[in-house]
Amino acid sequence: MLNGRYVLTTLDGAKNLAPRPGVRGLAPWESTTLALNGKQFTITGTPTQHLPGGECTGFVLESPSFGVNESDGLPNVGYVSGDTVHIPELASEMPKRFHVVVALMNLGKAVAPLPTGPIQITMDGVQGAQLTRDIGAEKMVPLHFESWKHFTQSGSEVRAELDADAAVKEKVVWVVPGVKSVIV
């Protein structure tokens, strides 16, 4: 199924899918470049904090066709958070490296039961708003918050937390599955 396709994943994911061609694991801040449909894209892995001992990743998508932000000289990018909670490394490093035009963020405050007690493994609305501010995202699209039983926030609760932050509320773009949306 994966042969002949590009698959970008975690380092463990790449080991598990080996020896398939086209599979590449990315460590945090590691990049690879792909040519697709005549355009060049650089994909950079981003750090996440999910389940202890388990790997997860986020990604930054960059292309010369996206341009460079005039005010800071950084490349315009799209960011996909992956499953993570807010972590300081994202807040400090992303604005140094990239100008985030759109951030796709997994929210919903997923909580996993562990022998040591429950642990939050995805951002809630408050953390999503904070990360949106921290990375200077122009637009933020909340995703992945109503499809699993371990989410502890409903869509309306996520919306309420994002709406409570006036600076972020204007940046949020709500999408509906199966319905075409213009984000930028």
C-alpha positions as CSV (number, residue, x, y, z in Angstrom):
1,M,0.0,0.0,0.0
2,L,2.8,2.5,0.8
3,N,5.2,1.5,-1.9
4,G,5.9,4.3,-4.3
5,R,4.4,7.0,-2.0
6,Y,6.1,9.4,0.3
7,V,5.4,8.7,4.0
8,L,6.8,11.1,6.6
9,T,6.5,9.8,10.1
10,T,8.3,9.4,13.5
11,L,11.6,7.6,13.7
12,D,9.9,4.6,15.3
13,G,7.2,4.7,12.6
14,A,9.8,4.6,9.9
15,K,11.5,1.5,11.5
16,N,8.1,-0.2,11.7
17,L,7.3,0.4,8.1
18,A,10.8,-0.6,6.8
19,P,12.0,-1.6,4.3
20,R,9.3,0.2,2.2
21,P,10.7,2.8,-0.1
22,G,9.6,6.4,0.3
23,V,9.2,6.2,4.1
24,R,11.2,8.7,6.1
25,G,11.2,9.3,9.9
26,L,11.9,12.8,11.0
27,A,13.3,13.8,14.4
28,P,12.2,17.2,15.9
29,W,13.6,20.0,13.7
30,E,14.9,17.6,11.1
31,S,13.9,18.5,7.5
32,T,13.6,16.7,4.2
33,T,12.8,18.1,0.8
34,L,10.4,16.6,-1.7
35,A,9.3,17.5,-5.2
36,L,5.6,17.1,-5.8
37,N,3.8,18.2,-9.0
38,G,6.7,20.3,-10.1
39,K,7.0,22.2,-6.8
40,Q,9.6,21.9,-4.0
41,F,8.5,21.4,-0.4
42,T,10.5,21.2,2.7
43,I,8.9,19.3,5.6
44,T,10.3,19.8,9.1
45,G,9.4,17.6,12.0
46,T,8.4,19.4,15.2
47,P,8.5,18.3,18.8
48,T,5.5,17.0,20.6
49,Q,4.6,15.7,24.0
50,H,2.1,12.9,23.9
51,L,2.2,9.5,25.8
52,P,5.3,8.8,27.8
53,G,7.6,6.5,25.8
54,G,5.6,6.9,22.6
55,E,6.5,8.9,19.6
56,C,4.4,11.5,17.9
57,T,5.3,14.3,15.6
58,G,4.1,17.6,14.2
59,F,5.2,19.1,10.9
60,V,6.0,22.4,9.2
61,L,5.3,22.6,5.5
62,E,7.5,25.1,3.6
63,S,7.8,25.9,-0.1
64,P,9.5,28.7,-2.1
65,S,6.0,29.1,-3.7
66,F,4.7,30.2,-0.2
67,G,7.1,33.2,-0.2
68,V,8.9,34.9,2.6
69,N,7.2,37.3,5.1
70,E,8.3,40.8,4.4
71,S,8.3,42.0,8.0
72,D,10.6,39.3,9.5
73,G,12.2,37.7,6.5
74,L,11.1,34.2,7.7
75,P,9.6,31.6,5.3
76,N,5.8,31.5,5.2
77,V,4.7,28.0,6.4
78,G,1.8,25.8,7.4
79,Y,2.1,24.0,10.7
80,V,0.4,20.8,11.7
81,S,0.6,20.3,15.5
82,G,0.1,16.5,15.6
83,D,-1.0,15.2,19.0
84,T,0.7,17.3,21.6
85,V,0.1,19.5,24.6
86,H,1.6,23.0,24.7
87,I,5.3,22.7,25.2
88,P,7.8,25.6,25.7
89,E,10.1,24.4,22.9
90,L,7.4,25.1,20.3
91,A,6.7,28.5,21.7
92,S,10.3,29.5,21.7
93,E,11.6,27.9,18.5
94,M,8.8,28.3,16.0
95,P,8.9,32.1,15.8
96,K,12.7,32.1,15.4
97,R,12.5,29.8,12.4
98,F,9.1,30.3,10.6
99,H,6.3,32.7,9.9
100,V,3.2,30.6,10.5
101,V,0.5,31.6,8.0
102,V,-1.9,28.8,9.1
103,A,-1.7,26.4,12.1
104,L,-3.7,23.2,12.0
105,M,-4.0,22.2,15.7
106,N,-5.2,18.9,17.2
107,L,-7.4,20.0,20.2
108,G,-10.0,18.3,22.4
109,K,-8.0,17.7,25.6
110,A,-7.5,14.0,25.1
111,V,-6.7,12.3,28.3
112,A,-5.1,8.8,28.6
113,P,-5.4,6.6,31.7
114,L,-2.1,5.5,33.0
115,P,-1.2,3.4,36.1
116,T,0.2,6.6,37.6
117,G,-3.0,8.5,36.9
118,P,-4.6,10.2,33.9
119,I,-2.4,12.3,31.6
120,Q,-3.4,15.0,29.1
121,I,-2.1,14.1,25.6
122,T,-3.6,16.8,23.3
123,M,-4.1,20.5,23.8
124,D,-7.3,22.0,25.1
125,G,-8.7,25.3,23.7
126,V,-6.7,27.4,26.2
127,Q,-3.4,25.7,25.2
128,G,-4.4,26.0,21.5
129,A,-5.0,29.7,22.0
130,Q,-1.7,30.1,23.8
131,L,0.3,28.3,21.2
132,T,-1.4,30.3,18.4
133,R,-0.2,33.5,20.2
134,D,3.2,32.1,21.0
135,I,4.0,31.1,17.4
136,G,2.4,34.2,15.9
137,A,0.0,32.2,13.6
138,E,-2.1,34.3,11.3
139,K,-4.8,31.7,11.2
140,M,-5.6,28.7,13.3
141,V,-7.8,25.7,12.3
142,P,-9.0,23.6,15.3
143,L,-9.1,19.9,14.3
144,H,-9.3,16.4,15.7
145,F,-11.5,17.2,18.8
146,E,-14.6,15.1,18.4
147,S,-13.6,11.8,16.9
148,W,-12.3,9.8,19.9
149,K,-13.8,8.7,23.2
150,H,-10.7,9.9,25.1
151,F,-11.4,13.6,24.3
152,T,-12.7,15.4,27.3
153,Q,-13.7,18.6,25.6
154,S,-16.6,18.9,23.1
155,G,-16.5,21.1,20.1
156,S,-18.6,23.7,21.9
157,E,-16.2,23.7,24.9
158,V,-13.2,24.1,22.6
159,R,-15.0,26.9,20.8
160,A,-15.8,28.7,24.1
161,E,-12.2,28.6,25.2
162,L,-11.0,29.9,21.9
163,D,-13.7,32.6,21.8
164,A,-12.7,33.7,25.3
165,D,-9.3,34.9,23.9
166,A,-10.2,38.0,21.8
167,A,-6.8,38.1,20.0
168,V,-7.1,34.5,18.9
169,K,-10.9,34.4,18.2
170,E,-10.4,36.5,15.1
171,K,-7.7,34.1,13.8
172,V,-9.8,30.9,14.2
173,V,-11.2,29.3,11.1
174,W,-13.8,26.6,11.8
175,V,-14.0,23.9,9.1
176,V,-16.7,21.3,8.5
177,P,-15.7,17.9,7.4
178,G,-16.5,17.4,3.7
179,V,-17.1,21.1,3.0
180,K,-14.6,23.1,1.1
181,S,-13.2,26.0,3.1
182,V,-10.9,28.9,2.1
183,I,-8.5,29.5,5.0
184,V,-5.9,31.9,3.5
